[in-house]
Amino acid sequence: MRIKELTYKWMNWSVSELRFDKVNLIVGKNAVGKSRTIGVLNLLVDIILQRKEASLYDSVVYRIVFSVDDDSELIYEFTFANGLVVFESLKDNKGREYIFRNPNQTKLYGELVNPPSNKLAISVRRDVVTYPHIEDIFIWAEQYSCIQFNAISPSVVNGISPTNMMPYRESLVSMFEFLDETAHCGIIKDMNDLGYSIEKLDVTKLTNLKILNVKEKGVSMVLWEDALSTGMLRALYLIIFVYYISARGEKGRTFVIDDFCEGVDYDRAIKLGKYLYQYCLANDIQLITASNDNFLMDVVDTRYWNILQRNGDAVTAINIHNNPELFEKFDFTGLSNFDLFSSDFIARYK
Protein backbone atom coordinates (compact mmCIF):
# COMPACT_ATOMS: atom_id res chain seq x y z
CA MET A 1 0.00 0.00 0.00
CA ARG A 2 1.20 3.52 -0.73
CA ILE A 3 -0.03 7.04 -0.12
CA LYS A 4 -1.68 8.56 -3.18
CA GLU A 5 -3.20 11.89 -2.09
CA LEU A 6 -2.83 14.20 0.89
CA THR A 7 -4.79 17.20 2.15
CA TYR A 8 -4.05 18.82 5.49
CA LYS A 9 -5.17 21.84 7.49
CA TRP A 10 -3.90 23.23 10.78
CA MET A 11 -5.37 26.50 12.03
CA ASN A 12 -5.25 28.70 8.90
CA TRP A 13 -2.35 26.83 7.26
CA SER A 14 -3.19 24.20 4.67
CA VAL A 15 -1.64 22.00 2.01
CA SER A 16 -3.71 20.51 -0.77
CA GLU A 17 -3.67 18.79 -4.16
CA LEU A 18 -0.60 16.71 -3.34
CA ARG A 19 -0.59 13.61 -5.53
CA PHE A 20 1.95 10.85 -5.07
CA ASP A 21 3.25 8.20 -7.42
CA LYS A 22 5.66 5.32 -6.83
CA VAL A 23 8.52 7.83 -6.72
CA ASN A 24 8.14 11.55 -6.08
CA LEU A 25 10.00 14.84 -5.95
CA ILE A 26 8.61 17.84 -4.06
CA VAL A 27 10.09 21.14 -5.25
CA GLY A 28 9.37 24.77 -4.49
CA LYS A 29 10.98 28.08 -3.66
CA ASN A 30 12.48 28.72 -0.24
CA ALA A 31 9.90 29.10 2.55
CA VAL A 32 7.09 27.75 0.37
CA GLY A 33 6.51 24.77 2.67
CA LYS A 34 8.57 21.78 1.44
CA SER A 35 9.95 20.75 4.83
CA ARG A 36 6.67 21.58 6.49
CA THR A 37 4.89 19.26 4.05
CA ILE A 38 7.32 16.50 4.98
CA GLY A 39 6.49 17.33 8.60
CA VAL A 40 2.78 16.83 7.82
CA LEU A 41 3.54 13.28 6.66
CA ASN A 42 5.64 12.64 9.76
CA LEU A 43 2.88 13.94 12.02
CA LEU A 44 0.35 11.69 10.32
CA VAL A 45 2.48 8.67 11.20
CA ASP A 46 2.90 9.90 14.78
CA ILE A 47 -0.87 10.31 15.15
CA ILE A 48 -1.65 6.85 13.79
CA LEU A 49 1.01 5.16 15.94
CA GLN A 50 0.09 7.25 19.03
CA ARG A 51 3.61 8.57 19.52
CA LYS A 52 2.32 11.91 20.81
CA GLU A 53 -0.52 13.13 22.95
CA ALA A 54 -3.53 14.48 21.09
CA SER A 55 -3.15 17.89 22.69
CA LEU A 56 0.07 18.39 20.76
CA TYR A 57 -1.76 18.55 17.47
CA ASP A 58 -4.74 20.36 18.91
CA SER A 59 -6.89 21.19 15.84
CA VAL A 60 -6.00 19.47 12.57
CA VAL A 61 -7.77 18.09 9.52
CA TYR A 62 -6.40 15.24 7.41
CA ARG A 63 -7.64 13.58 4.25
CA ILE A 64 -5.47 10.76 2.91
CA VAL A 65 -6.04 8.46 -0.05
CA PHE A 66 -4.11 5.19 0.02
CA SER A 67 -3.65 3.06 -3.07
CA VAL A 68 -4.04 -0.58 -2.00
CA ASP A 69 -3.62 -2.07 -5.48
CA ASP A 70 -4.39 -1.11 -9.08
CA ASP A 71 -8.16 -1.04 -8.46
CA SER A 72 -8.59 -0.44 -4.72
CA GLU A 73 -8.21 2.69 -2.64
CA LEU A 74 -8.80 3.57 1.00
CA ILE A 75 -9.93 7.10 1.86
CA TYR A 76 -9.17 8.03 5.46
CA GLU A 77 -10.23 11.34 7.01
CA PHE A 78 -10.16 12.69 10.53
CA THR A 79 -10.49 15.98 12.37
CA PHE A 80 -9.16 16.93 15.79
CA ALA A 81 -10.64 20.03 17.45
CA ASN A 82 -9.03 21.17 20.69
CA GLY A 83 -7.42 17.77 21.09
CA LEU A 84 -10.63 15.77 20.62
CA VAL A 85 -11.73 13.70 17.63
CA VAL A 86 -14.84 15.30 16.12
CA PHE A 87 -14.85 13.44 12.81
CA GLU A 88 -13.37 10.22 11.45
CA SER A 89 -14.13 8.27 8.30
CA LEU A 90 -12.64 5.25 6.56
CA LYS A 91 -14.11 4.00 3.30
CA ASP A 92 -12.98 2.51 0.03
CA ASN A 93 -13.39 3.74 -3.52
CA LYS A 94 -16.29 1.34 -4.07
CA GLY A 95 -18.42 3.17 -1.49
CA ARG A 96 -18.04 0.70 1.39
CA GLU A 97 -17.76 2.47 4.73
CA TYR A 98 -15.71 0.95 7.55
CA ILE A 99 -15.59 3.82 10.06
CA PHE A 100 -17.92 6.73 10.55
CA ARG A 101 -17.58 9.00 13.53
CA ASN A 102 -19.05 12.31 14.59
CA PRO A 103 -19.43 13.96 18.02
CA ASN A 104 -22.50 11.82 18.73
CA GLN A 105 -21.53 8.30 17.73
CA THR A 106 -18.89 6.05 16.22
CA LYS A 107 -19.59 3.13 13.92
CA LEU A 108 -16.81 0.63 13.32
CA TYR A 109 -17.62 -1.83 10.53
CA GLY A 110 -21.32 -1.17 11.21
CA GLU A 111 -21.18 -1.65 14.98
CA LEU A 112 -21.51 1.10 17.57
CA VAL A 113 -18.33 1.50 19.62
CA ASN A 114 -17.13 4.02 22.20
CA PRO A 115 -13.47 4.97 21.66
CA PRO A 116 -11.86 7.59 23.94
CA SER A 117 -12.69 11.09 22.76
CA ASN A 118 -9.00 11.93 22.19
CA LYS A 119 -8.11 8.70 20.35
CA LEU A 120 -8.73 7.69 16.76
CA ALA A 121 -10.95 4.64 16.33
CA ILE A 122 -8.24 2.92 14.30
CA SER A 123 -5.85 3.29 17.23
CA VAL A 124 -7.99 1.37 19.72
CA ARG A 125 -9.23 -1.50 17.57
CA ARG A 126 -6.57 -3.64 15.85
CA ASP A 127 -7.54 -7.07 14.56
CA VAL A 128 -5.91 -8.37 11.37
CA VAL A 129 -8.90 -10.58 10.53
CA THR A 130 -11.88 -8.51 11.69
CA TYR A 131 -10.50 -5.09 10.68
CA PRO A 132 -8.07 -5.74 7.79
CA HIS A 133 -8.30 -2.21 6.33
CA ILE A 134 -7.28 -0.67 9.65
CA GLU A 135 -4.34 -3.06 9.78
CA ASP A 136 -3.29 -1.95 6.29
CA ILE A 137 -3.03 1.64 7.54
CA PHE A 138 -1.04 0.59 10.59
CA ILE A 139 1.38 -1.45 8.51
CA TRP A 140 1.89 1.55 6.22
CA ALA A 141 2.67 3.76 9.23
CA GLU A 142 4.97 1.19 10.83
CA GLN A 143 6.92 0.80 7.59
CA TYR A 144 7.26 4.55 7.02
CA SER A 145 10.79 5.99 7.24
CA CYS A 146 11.96 9.59 7.05
CA ILE A 147 15.31 11.29 7.32
CA GLN A 148 16.78 14.71 6.62
CA PHE A 149 19.58 14.17 4.13
CA ASN A 150 21.85 16.93 5.39
CA ALA A 151 21.52 15.57 8.94
CA ILE A 152 23.11 12.21 8.12
CA SER A 153 26.17 12.17 10.36
CA PRO A 154 28.14 9.70 12.50
CA SER A 155 25.53 10.03 15.28
CA VAL A 156 22.72 9.19 12.85
CA VAL A 157 24.48 6.19 11.35
CA ASN A 158 25.06 4.88 14.87
CA GLY A 159 21.31 5.02 15.49
CA ILE A 160 21.35 7.56 18.33
CA SER A 161 20.38 10.87 16.73
CA PRO A 162 16.93 12.37 17.44
CA THR A 163 16.87 13.64 13.85
CA ASN A 164 16.68 10.03 12.67
CA MET A 165 12.98 9.29 12.24
CA MET A 166 13.41 5.75 11.01
CA PRO A 167 11.39 3.26 13.03
CA TYR A 168 14.03 0.61 13.66
CA ARG A 169 16.79 2.85 15.03
CA GLU A 170 19.36 0.31 13.80
CA SER A 171 22.90 1.50 13.33
CA LEU A 172 24.77 1.33 10.06
CA VAL A 173 26.69 -1.68 11.44
CA SER A 174 23.60 -3.62 12.52
CA MET A 175 21.93 -3.09 9.14
CA PHE A 176 25.11 -4.14 7.32
CA GLU A 177 25.44 -7.28 9.47
CA PHE A 178 21.82 -8.20 8.73
CA LEU A 179 22.68 -8.44 5.02
CA ASP A 180 24.31 -11.43 3.34
CA GLU A 181 27.50 -11.54 1.30
CA THR A 182 25.65 -11.06 -1.98
CA ALA A 183 24.16 -7.81 -0.66
CA HIS A 184 27.57 -6.68 0.61
CA CYS A 185 29.01 -7.17 -2.87
CA GLY A 186 26.07 -5.28 -4.37
CA ILE A 187 26.63 -2.34 -2.02
CA ILE A 188 30.32 -2.17 -2.96
CA LYS A 189 29.43 -2.27 -6.67
CA ASP A 190 26.80 0.44 -6.29
CA MET A 191 29.18 2.68 -4.36
CA ASN A 192 31.77 2.23 -7.10
CA ASP A 193 29.15 3.13 -9.71
CA LEU A 194 28.61 6.37 -7.79
CA GLY A 195 32.31 7.15 -8.03
CA TYR A 196 33.48 5.92 -4.61
CA SER A 197 36.35 3.46 -5.14
CA ILE A 198 35.56 1.01 -2.35
CA GLU A 199 37.38 -2.31 -2.34
CA LYS A 200 36.06 -3.88 0.84
CA LEU A 201 33.52 -3.37 3.65
CA ASP A 202 33.65 -5.30 6.90
CA VAL A 203 32.92 -4.97 10.61
CA THR A 204 35.47 -4.86 13.41
CA LYS A 205 34.63 -5.32 17.08
CA LEU A 206 36.48 -3.17 19.59
CA THR A 207 35.57 -4.21 23.16
CA ASN A 208 31.81 -3.43 23.24
CA LEU A 209 31.87 -1.31 20.08
CA LYS A 210 31.41 -2.46 16.50
CA ILE A 211 32.57 -0.28 13.63
CA LEU A 212 32.20 -0.47 9.86
CA ASN A 213 35.55 -0.45 8.07
CA VAL A 214 35.85 1.00 4.57
CA LYS A 215 38.85 0.03 2.44
CA GLU A 216 39.35 2.18 -0.66
CA LYS A 217 41.24 1.02 -3.73
CA GLY A 218 44.85 2.18 -3.75
CA VAL A 219 44.65 3.52 -0.19
CA SER A 220 46.56 1.65 2.52
CA MET A 221 44.68 3.11 5.48
CA VAL A 222 41.30 1.60 6.42
CA LEU A 223 38.66 4.20 7.38
CA TRP A 224 35.97 3.87 10.05
CA GLU A 225 32.49 5.09 9.16
CA ASP A 226 32.87 8.28 11.20
CA ALA A 227 36.06 9.17 9.29
CA LEU A 228 34.38 9.13 5.88
CA SER A 229 33.71 12.27 3.91
CA THR A 230 30.22 13.66 4.37
CA GLY A 231 29.18 12.75 0.81
CA MET A 232 30.49 9.18 1.03
CA LEU A 233 28.87 8.61 4.43
CA ARG A 234 25.46 9.82 3.23
CA ALA A 235 25.59 7.76 0.06
CA LEU A 236 26.71 4.63 1.94
CA TYR A 237 24.00 5.10 4.56
CA LEU A 238 21.21 5.40 1.98
CA ILE A 239 22.44 2.43 -0.06
CA ILE A 240 22.78 0.15 2.96
CA PHE A 241 19.35 1.23 4.20
CA VAL A 242 17.50 0.45 0.96
CA TYR A 243 19.28 -2.91 0.74
CA TYR A 244 18.19 -3.50 4.33
CA ILE A 245 14.56 -2.68 3.51
CA SER A 246 14.61 -5.08 0.57
CA ALA A 247 16.23 -7.87 2.61
CA ARG A 248 13.52 -7.61 5.26
CA GLY A 249 10.96 -8.32 2.57
CA GLU A 250 8.76 -5.36 3.48
CA LYS A 251 7.00 -4.56 0.24
CA GLY A 252 5.29 -1.24 -0.19
CA ARG A 253 7.47 0.69 2.26
CA THR A 254 7.51 4.48 2.17
CA PHE A 255 10.89 6.21 2.35
CA VAL A 256 10.92 10.00 2.72
CA ILE A 257 14.02 12.21 2.43
CA ASP A 258 14.04 15.95 3.07
CA ASP A 259 16.68 18.16 1.38
CA PHE A 260 17.82 15.22 -0.74
CA CYS A 261 21.26 15.73 -2.37
CA GLU A 262 21.81 19.05 -0.62
CA GLY A 263 25.52 19.84 -0.51
CA VAL A 264 26.49 17.04 -2.92
CA ASP A 265 28.54 17.89 -6.01
CA TYR A 266 27.10 17.80 -9.53
CA ASP A 267 28.33 14.37 -10.57
CA ARG A 268 27.41 12.61 -7.34
CA ALA A 269 24.00 14.31 -7.06
CA ILE A 270 23.06 13.08 -10.54
CA LYS A 271 24.34 9.56 -9.92
CA LEU A 272 22.84 9.25 -6.42
CA GLY A 273 19.50 10.64 -7.59
CA LYS A 274 19.30 8.27 -10.55
CA TYR A 275 20.40 5.35 -8.40
CA LEU A 276 17.90 5.85 -5.60
CA TYR A 277 14.92 6.55 -7.85
CA GLN A 278 15.66 3.54 -10.04
CA TYR A 279 16.28 1.27 -7.05
CA CYS A 280 13.02 2.25 -5.35
CA LEU A 281 11.03 1.81 -8.56
CA ALA A 282 12.52 -1.65 -9.07
CA ASN A 283 12.05 -2.76 -5.45
CA ASP A 284 8.52 -1.52 -4.65
CA ILE A 285 9.64 1.23 -2.26
CA GLN A 286 7.61 4.42 -2.46
CA LEU A 287 10.12 7.26 -2.46
CA ILE A 288 9.19 10.84 -1.56
CA THR A 289 11.96 13.42 -1.63
CA ALA A 290 11.98 17.19 -1.20
CA SER A 291 14.75 19.22 -2.78
CA ASN A 292 15.71 22.38 -4.65
CA ASP A 293 18.84 20.75 -6.07
CA ASN A 294 18.89 21.59 -9.78
CA PHE A 295 21.10 18.58 -10.57
CA LEU A 296 18.53 16.26 -9.01
CA MET A 297 15.61 17.95 -10.78
CA ASP A 298 17.21 17.32 -14.16
CA VAL A 299 17.33 13.53 -13.62
CA VAL A 300 13.85 13.07 -12.10
CA ASP A 301 11.08 12.93 -14.69
CA THR A 302 8.67 15.86 -14.23
CA ARG A 303 5.74 13.44 -14.14
CA TYR A 304 6.91 12.59 -10.61
CA TRP A 305 7.01 16.24 -9.46
CA ASN A 306 4.85 18.18 -7.01
CA ILE A 307 5.65 21.88 -7.46
CA LEU A 308 4.56 23.71 -4.32
CA GLN A 309 3.16 27.22 -4.51
CA ARG A 310 2.13 29.31 -1.54
CA ASN A 311 -0.47 32.02 -1.25
CA GLY A 312 -0.43 33.26 2.33
CA ASP A 313 -1.21 30.25 4.52
CA ALA A 314 -2.43 28.08 1.65
CA VAL A 315 0.04 25.73 -0.04
CA THR A 316 -1.06 23.98 -3.22
CA ALA A 317 0.75 21.54 -5.48
CA ILE A 318 1.02 21.60 -9.25
CA ASN A 319 1.50 18.14 -10.72
CA ILE A 320 0.77 16.12 -13.82
CA HIS A 321 -2.52 14.92 -12.31
CA ASN A 322 -4.12 18.34 -11.82
CA ASN A 323 -2.33 20.14 -14.68
CA PRO A 324 -1.63 17.56 -17.41
CA GLU A 325 -1.67 20.14 -20.22
CA LEU A 326 1.00 22.26 -18.52
CA PHE A 327 3.40 19.31 -18.32
CA GLU A 328 2.56 18.18 -21.84
CA LYS A 329 3.31 21.64 -23.26
CA PHE A 330 6.52 21.88 -21.27
CA ASP A 331 7.74 18.60 -22.76
CA PHE A 332 7.69 20.23 -26.20
CA THR A 333 9.78 23.25 -25.18
CA GLY A 334 13.09 21.38 -25.11
CA LEU A 335 14.01 23.10 -21.85
CA SER A 336 15.68 21.28 -18.97
CA ASN A 337 13.57 20.02 -16.08
CA PHE A 338 15.02 22.70 -13.82
CA ASP A 339 13.62 25.39 -16.13
CA LEU A 340 10.09 24.29 -15.26
CA PHE A 341 10.87 25.29 -11.69
CA SER A 342 13.13 28.31 -12.25
CA SER A 343 11.61 30.02 -15.30
CA ASP A 344 8.32 31.85 -15.65
CA PHE A 345 6.78 29.01 -17.69
CA ILE A 346 4.15 28.14 -15.07
CA ALA A 347 3.15 31.79 -14.59
CA ARG A 348 2.85 32.30 -18.36
CA TYR A 349 0.82 29.13 -18.75
CA LYS A 350 -1.61 30.13 -16.03
N, C-alpha and C positions, 0 to 999 in steps of 0.2 A: 504494500500500500504506500502511496506517496501523496503529499499535499499538492493540490491542484489550484486552489484559489484561496485568497485570504483578504478579509476585510476586518478592520479594527478601529475602535474609537475609544479614546480616553479623554474625559473632560471635553475640551473643544478640539483636541488634536485627533486626526484621523488619517488612515491610510486605506486606499481602496483600489480596486481593479488590478491587483496583483495576480498574475497568472503564472503558474509554474509548470515546467516540462520536466523531462528526465534530468537534464542539466540546465543550469540557469546562471545568468549574470545580471546583477543589479547594478546599474550605473546612475550617476546623477551628479550635479554640481555640489561643491562643498556646502554643508549645512542644509542640504535638501531633505535628509532623513534616511540615508542608507544604513548607517549603524543603528539608528533607532528602529528601523524596520527589522533588522536582524534581532534586536532586542525584543520586538513584539513576538517573534517566533520563539525565542528563548523563554519568554514569560508564559506563552501558551503551554509549553512543555512543563514548566514549573507548576502551573495551575493544575494541569491534568494529574501530575505525579504528586501533588500536595507537598511541594518542597517549601512553600511559604504560606503564611497565614493569609486568610482572605482579606484582612484589613489592609494589607500591603498594596493590593491592587484596587481597593476601594470601589470605584465605579468604572467598569470597562464593558465594552461590547465586542464580541468576537463572532465572526461567521467564517467557517472553514469548510471547504469542499475537499474531500479525500477521494482520490481515484483508487478503487479497489482492484479493478481489472479493466479490460478494454470496454466493458459494457456497464459496469457497476460503479456507482458513486455513493458516498456517505456525506450528507450535509449536516454539520454540527454547528449549533448556535447557542450562545449563552450570554446573559447579561448579569453583571454584578452591580448593585446600587448600594452605596454605603456599606460595602462588605458583605451584603446578603444577595443570594441568588434570587432574582425576580423573574427570570425567564431562562428556559433551557429546552432545546429541541434537537432530536436526532432522527433523521429519516433518510431514506435512500432516494435515488433518482427515479424509482418506479412508483413513488407515492406512499410507500409503506412507512409508517411512523413507529418508532421504537421508544422514544422519550418525548413527553410533552409536559412542560412545567410552567406554571404561572404562580402568582402569590397565593392562590387559593388551593391548588392541588398539584400533585405530581403523578403522572402515569408512566410506568415503566413496563414496556411490552404489554400494554393494556391493563395492567394491574395498578391499583392505587397503592402508593408507598409514601413514606414520610421521612425523607432524608433531612439531615440537619440543615437549617436555613442558610448556613454559610459554607455548605459543601455541595459540589456538583453531584448529581445523581450517579454519574458514571464512576465517581470516586468512592462510592460506598457500596456498590453492587458489582462485584467481579465474579463471573462464572463463565468459563470458556465454552460450556455447552449451552447453558440457558441464555446467555447474553453474548453471543459471538461478536456482534458488531462493536460492543463496548470494548471487548478484548482486543479487537483490531486497532482501536484508537490507542489503547494502552501500550500495545506492542510498538506502534509507531513512535510514541513518546519515549519509550524505554530505549529504542534504537536510534534516537536522535543524538547527533553529536555536533558541537559547535566550538570553534576556536578562532581567536583573533590572530591572523597570520603574523603580524609584526610583534606579537607577544611571545612567540615561540622562542624559548630560551632554555638554558640548562635546568632551571627550576621546573619548567613545564615538562620537559622530556623526562624528568625524574618523577613526574606525577604528583608534585606537591604544590603547584601554583594555583591560587584561587582564580586566575584568569582562564584556567583550563576547564571548560564546561563539558568535557567528555564524560560519559556516565561511568566508565570503568575505572578511571583514575590510574590505569596501569602505566608503568614507566616505559621508556623506550626499550630498556633491557628486557623487561618481562614480556612485552609484545614480540620482540625479536626471538626470545627463547621459545615462545609458543609456536613459532613457525618452523617448518621442516627445512631440510637442506635444499630442496628444490626452490622453495620460496626465497631462501637466503641468496641463492645464485641469481634468481630473478631480480632481487633488489639491487645486487651489485651491477647487473647488466643495465637496469633502468637508470641507476645513478651515472654509469658511464655514458649512456645515451644523452644524459643531461649535461655532460661535459665535466663530470667529476671522476677523475681517474682512480677509482677505488679497486684495489686488488683483493682485499680480504676484509671480512667483518667477523669478529668473534667476541665472546664475553670472557672477561677475567674477573675472578673473585678475589677481593682484597679484604680479609677478615670478614666483616659482616656486610661489606659493600660489593656490589657487582657493577662493572662498568663495561660499556660497549667500546671495543677497540676498532679503530679505522686505519687500515694500512693502505696508503696510496702508492701507485706505481712509481718506481724510481725514487722513492723517499724512504730513507732508512728508519726514521723515527716513526713509531706508532702513536697515533693520536687518540685520546679519550674523547668521548662525545662532547664534553664541556670545553674542549680545546679547539673544536671545529670552527670554521668561519660561520658567520651568521647565516649566509645563504646556503651553505652545505648542510648545516644543522636543520634548517627549516625544510629543505627538500628531502633529506633523509627521514625526518620525522613523518612527513606526509606520506611518503612512499611506504614506510613500514606500517603506518596506520591503516592504509587502504588494503595492503596485503593481509593485515590482521583481521580486518572486517571480513574480507573474502574467506579467509581460513575458518572463521567461526561459522560460516554458512548462514549468515543473517541476511537474507535477501530483502530488498526493499528498504534498506537503511537510508537515512537522510543525513548528509554531511554538509555542514554550513561553515563557511570561512569568510570572516570579515577582513577587509583590506588585503585581499589576496594579491600576492606578488609585489606588495609595496616594498620599495627599497631594493628590489632585485634588478640586476642589469638586464639590458635589452635581450641578449641571447638566451639567458637563463629564464627570463620571464616568459618568452615565447615557448621555449621547450617545456617548462614546467606546466604552463597553462594547457598546451596541447596534450601533454601526457595525462594530466589529472582528468581533464574532460573526457578523453578517449577511454581511459581506464574505467571511469565511473559509468559511462555509457555501456561498456562491454560487460561490466560486472553487476549491473542492476543496483547501483548506488545512486540515489538522487542527490545531485550536487547543487548547492545554492551558494554562490559567491557574490560578494559585494566588492567593487573596486572602481577606481578611476584611472587605473594603469592603462595607458594607451597601447602598450605592447600587447597586453592581454586582450584588450578589446578587438584588436586586429586579427586574433586567431580564434575568437569565439563567434560563431555564426550569429548574426543579428536576430535570427528567429528564436534564439534562446534569451534575448535581452528583456529586461524590464527597465525602462528609462523613467526615473522618478522626476516628477515636477511638483513644486510646492507653491501653493497660493495661500499665504497666511498659515493657518493651522492645518490646512487640508493638503495631504500628499496623495497624488494619483500616479498611476503607472501607465506608460505607453508601451504597448507590446504588440506582437503580430496578431494576437487574438482580438484586440479591440480596435486596432488600426491596420488591418491587412493591406489596404491600398497604399498607405504611407511607406511600409516596408517594401512593397512590390515596386513602387516608383523609385525608391532609393537604390534598389538593386540595379536599375538601368543607368544610374548616374556614373558608374565606374569609380566612385570615390571609395576611400578606405572606410572600414567600419568605424574608426575613430571619428571620422568626419560627420557621421550621423549624430554623434554626441556633441562635438565641438563646433560645428558650423550652425548656420541659421536655417538649415533645411527643414527642421520640424516647424519652426515658427512660420516659414514661408508656405509650408504645406497647409497649416491650419488657417 
